[in-house]
């Protein structure tokens, strides 16, 4: 996999984070003024994205759209609301939880079949695994945060998919990898 060469300026990153906060605050206030126009052309380009919310270093919501079929700006706007209010692992975010809430955005490269699991690099690659009706995805930063090696990363992605930890070795299991720009 060739290195993902996507970049944003600090101003563009700040605009995306402000968009996340705007969407969350509007929902909490019971209003929706719609998604404003993006301030830069690069934000109109199609990219997959995940929006992760953490509160006091604990996961509070994380939802993404892995397919690059819509503008980054629109995907971030939608994933902000999904991470805050629709992550099935958590109740909807409340105003009381805003203190200490942190936003992390991960822009994804296109998914590609992983030619050899031995080539997976912890901290560089994210994984998407699929077998039958089961699928699971872990972002590139997850194994770093948990101190996992490559094998543990593969096993945990299987678990996320609801599969046995060794399912990645099964030829019926499709492994895809991607990279992400995290900020």
Secondary structure as the mmCIF struct_conf table of DSSP 4:
data_model
#
loop_
_struct_conf.conf_type_id
_struct_conf.id
_struct_conf.beg_label_comp_id
_struct_conf.beg_label_asym_id
_struct_conf.beg_label_seq_id
_struct_conf.end_label_comp_id
_struct_conf.end_label_asym_id
_struct_conf.end_label_seq_id
HELX_LH_PP_P HELX_LH_PP_P1 UNK A 2 UNK A 4
HELX_RH_AL_P HELX_RH_AL_P1 UNK A 10 UNK A 28
TURN_TY1_P TURN_TY1_P1 UNK A 29 UNK A 30
HELX_LH_PP_P HELX_LH_PP_P2 UNK A 35 UNK A 38
BEND BEND1 UNK A 39 UNK A 40
HELX_RH_3T_P HELX_RH_3T_P1 UNK A 41 UNK A 44
BEND BEND2 UNK A 45 UNK A 45
STRN STRN1 UNK A 46 UNK A 46
STRN STRN2 UNK A 48 UNK A 55
TURN_TY1_P TURN_TY1_P2 UNK A 56 UNK A 57
STRN STRN3 UNK A 58 UNK A 65
BEND BEND3 UNK A 67 UNK A 67
BEND BEND4 UNK A 70 UNK A 70
STRN STRN4 UNK A 71 UNK A 71
HELX_RH_AL_P HELX_RH_AL_P2 UNK A 72 UNK A 85
TURN_TY1_P TURN_TY1_P3 UNK A 86 UNK A 86
TURN_TY1_P TURN_TY1_P4 UNK A 88 UNK A 89
BEND BEND5 UNK A 90 UNK A 90
HELX_LH_PP_P HELX_LH_PP_P3 UNK A 91 UNK A 93
HELX_RH_3T_P HELX_RH_3T_P2 UNK A 95 UNK A 97
TURN_TY1_P TURN_TY1_P5 UNK A 99 UNK A 100
STRN STRN5 UNK A 101 UNK A 108
HELX_LH_PP_P HELX_LH_PP_P4 UNK A 109 UNK A 111
STRN STRN6 UNK A 112 UNK A 113
BEND BEND6 UNK A 115 UNK A 115
HELX_RH_3T_P HELX_RH_3T_P3 UNK A 117 UNK A 119
TURN_TY1_P TURN_TY1_P6 UNK A 122 UNK A 124
STRN STRN7 UNK A 125 UNK A 131
TURN_TY1_P TURN_TY1_P7 UNK A 132 UNK A 133
STRN STRN8 UNK A 134 UNK A 138
HELX_RH_AL_P HELX_RH_AL_P3 UNK A 140 UNK A 146
TURN_TY1_P TURN_TY1_P8 UNK A 147 UNK A 147
HELX_RH_AL_P HELX_RH_AL_P4 UNK A 150 UNK A 160
TURN_TY1_P TURN_TY1_P9 UNK A 161 UNK A 162
BEND BEND7 UNK A 163 UNK A 163
TURN_TY1_P TURN_TY1_P10 UNK A 165 UNK A 166
HELX_RH_3T_P HELX_RH_3T_P4 UNK A 167 UNK A 169
BEND BEND8 UNK A 170 UNK A 170
TURN_TY1_P TURN_TY1_P11 UNK A 171 UNK A 172
BEND BEND9 UNK A 173 UNK A 173
STRN STRN9 UNK A 174 UNK A 182
#
